[in-house]
Amino acid sequence: MAGEQLSARVDSWIWSVRLTRTRSIASDACRGGHVRVNGVRVKPAHAVRVGDEVRLRHDGHERIVVVSRIITKRVGAPVAAECYIDKSPPPPPREEIVTVAVRARGAGRPTKRERRSLDKLLGRPTAEGRGTGPHSE
């Protein structure tokens, strides 16, 4: 097509096709070694061309896309989806994702009441009725 470029910066392209929310996130991913082009870790300024395979580890899963069109300006989602061929594996089913109880940093140990509510939430057996307490007779 007339006016299209032959290559673009990989961080700019990842942001333009909406694989990341911001360009700085795309740049940080490149600097952190989470972006590979054709199997090689790349810096943010690496040139990406049509036919290149881009692998991006982001938000706990890996996106594998093949570049089909070069753009440098952010576009709408339907247009962005036309710029790559998605070869990512499907996300794992919800049953396999384990929920982890998270406490605020600096909150200290949970109180007995909080621990009991956590046990109830996670479906663990409660200490009540087991006869393990100091006053069990």
KOLDOSE-896832 format. One record per residue: y, x, z of N, C-alpha, C, CB in turn. Coordinates in pm, whole numbers, plus 50000, padded with zeros to 5 digits. Glycine has a CB too. Layout:
BEGIN
YXZYXZYXZYXZ/...
This chain:
BEGIN
498815008450000500005000050000501255008750000500004990550121/502315003849947503545011549940504175012550077504525005349840/504645024250113505365026150238504475029150358506175014150266/503125028450342502245031350455502055046350468500885024350439/501935050850592501755065050619500275068650610502315068750756/500005081450589498635086250583498075089350720498555098450496/498955092550818498485095450953499555091451055498135110450968/499125090351180500025086951289499525093851415500115071351310/500385094851515499985100351644498965090951707501215102451738/497935096551767496875088251822497375079351936495735097051871/498275084352022498775075952132499605064252079499615084252230/500395066951975501205056451914500325046051846502175062451814/499265050451779498385041151709497625032451809497415048751619/497105038551917496375030952020497255020052079495855040252132/498515023452105499465013552160499815003052055500755020652208/500005007251930500404998051823499364987251795500685005751695/498074990951805497024981251778496544974151906495844988051710/497314975752013497124968352138495824971552210497164953752110/495374984252204494234988452285494694991652427493535000652222/495994995052443496604996952575497894988952582496875012152605/498314985852705499524977752723500794985452692499584972552865/500824998452729502035006352706501655019452637502785009152839/502635025552575502385038352509502165049352611503555041952417/502825048352726502635058652829501205058252882503635056752944/500595046352892499195045552933498315052352829498765030752953/498625050352701497865056752593498015071952600498335051552455/499235076752625499455091252635498715097052755500965094252647/498785090052869498085094752989496585095152966498415085753109/496045085252894494615085152863494235097252779494225072152790/495085100752683494835112552600494865125252684495865113552486/495885126552769496015138452853494865139552953497345138252927/494355128052998493265128053095491895129853033493295115253171/491825131252901490545133352834489755120652810489715142752913/490425109052812489735096352794489765091352650490345085952884/490355099152560490425095252419489735106052335491915093252372/488845101452248488165110652156488335105452014486645112152192/488625114551923488705111251781487595119151713490125114451719/486675111851651485505117951586484745127051682485935125751463/484635122951808483855130251908484575141651977482665135551846/485845144151945486595155252002487715149852090487155164551891/487845155152212488965151252298490265155652233488815157452441/491265146852239492515149752167493715148252260492665140652045/494805154652218496085153352286496835141452225496935166452275/497905136652290498635124952240499185126652098499765121852332/499535138752057500155140951926499135142951814501075152951932/497845141951844496825143951741496965133451631495405143451803/496825137751506496945128451393495665120451377497275136151264/495835107451356494705098651332494845093251189494635086951438/493725092751115493745088450975492745077050953493415100350881/492845070450842491925059650808490515065450802492305053050672/489565058550866488175063050869487795070350996487915071750752/488785074551077488495081451202487895071751304489765087951259/486965076951387486415069051497487155072751624484875071351513/487755062951689488515065251811487765058851927489975059451800/487485066952030486825061952152487835062752266485525070152185/488025051552334488995050752444488295045252567490215042052405/488265053052676487755048052804488935042752881486995059252884/488935029552907490085023252972489595011153052491155018952868/490085009553172489744998053257488244996753279490284985253196/487555007753295486145007253330485165005353216485944996753424/485615004053094484675003152983485215010952863484414988352944/484325013552768484695021852654484895013152530483615032552627/485995015452461486275008752333486005018852223487755003352326/485225014752125484925023152009485435015751886483375026351997/486415021651818486995015251700487075025251585488395009551732/486985020051464487145028251343488455024051279485925026551243/489315033751252490645031051197490505025951053491535043751202/491085014151027491075009050890492475008450830490434995250886/493495009350916494885009350867495765016550968495394994750844/496725024150918497635031751003498925023751022497945045750942/499285021651148500585015551180501195023451295500435000451218/502515023151305503195030351413504055021151498504045041451357/504275008951453505054999351530504124988751585506174992951445/504374984351705503544974351771503654961051696503944972651920/502514954851671502474942351597501724931951679501794944251458/501734919751631501024908951699499524911251700501344895751633/498834904351790497394906251808496584903451681496904897551919/496874892551605496084890251483496244901451380496484877051421/497444906551364497684917551268497054930451320499204919551243/497154932751451496594944851511495074945251494496954945751659/494414933751504492964933251490492504937051349492454919351525/493384935751251493034939551113493134954651090493944932351016/493704961951185493944976351167492764984851212495184980451243/491734978651270490564986351313489314977651305490764991751455/488164984451303486864977751307486274980851444485904982551189/486054970551523485584972251661484074974251663485984960151748/483634985651716482204988651728481824990651874481845001151647/482624984951966482384986352109481134978652150483594981452188/480404984052248479254976452300479764964252377478364985452392/478984953552384479444941852457479584944952605478494930052436/480514938352674480664940952818479424936152892481934933952873/479114942253008477934938153083478094923853134477674947653201/476984916653152477084903053206477684903053345475704896553209/478294892053383478974891153512478054893553631479614877653526/476754890353618475834892153729475674906853765474474886153695/475804915853667475604930053693476804936553762475314937253564/477964930253756479144935953818479094932953968480444930353754/479074943554049478964941954193480364941154253478154953554255/480584931054335481874930054402481854938754528482194915154438/482944945554550483064954454664484214949554750483274969254619/483954948354879485004944254971486014955654984484414940355110/487284952554969488334962754974489294959355087489094963654838/489584969155168490544967355276491814975155242489964972055413/492924970255291494194977055268494164990655336495374968455320/494725000555270494755014055325495565014055454495355024155222/495005019955556495695020755684495475008655772497155022555661/494614999355729494374987255807493434989855924493804976255718/492775001255926491865004356035490534997256020492495000756168/489754997856126488454991356124488624976256132487564996356238/487684968656074487794954056084487514949456227486834947155985/488174938856266487904932956397486564925756389489054923256442/486054921556504484784914556507484854901556426484364911656652/485964894756437486154882256362486164885056211487484875156405/486904895756169486954899256026485574903455975487984910556002/484844911056058483514915556018482584903655998482924925256122/482654893956088481804882056075482154874055950481934873156200/483454872955920483834865555799483404873155673485364863055796/483464886655676482974894555563481474892755546483314909455583/480724893155657479274891155650478944877455591478644892555789/479694867355633479464853855583479774853155433480334843655660/480874859555391481264859655251480224866655164482614866555235/479684877855214478724885655137477294880455152478794900055179/477114870155234475784864155248474844872155335475174862355114/475364880555421474524888455512474154879855633475254901355557/472994882755691472644875255813473594879055927471154878055854/473924869256008474854871856119474084876656240475654859156153/474794882656335474184887656458473814876156550475124897456529/474414864656529474114853056613472684848656590475094841456585/471974846256699470614841356687469594852356673470514832256571/470014864856662469054875856650468664881456786469634887056563/469474878456887469154883557019469424898157037467754880857050/470414903456967470694917656976471904920757061470884923356840/472624910657105473834912857181473564917057324474654900557179/474624921357397474434925957535474034914757630475704932557585/474304902257597474024891057687472884882557639475244882557703/472004888257557470894880357504469774879557607470384886257372/469374868057648468284865657743467734852257720468744866957886/
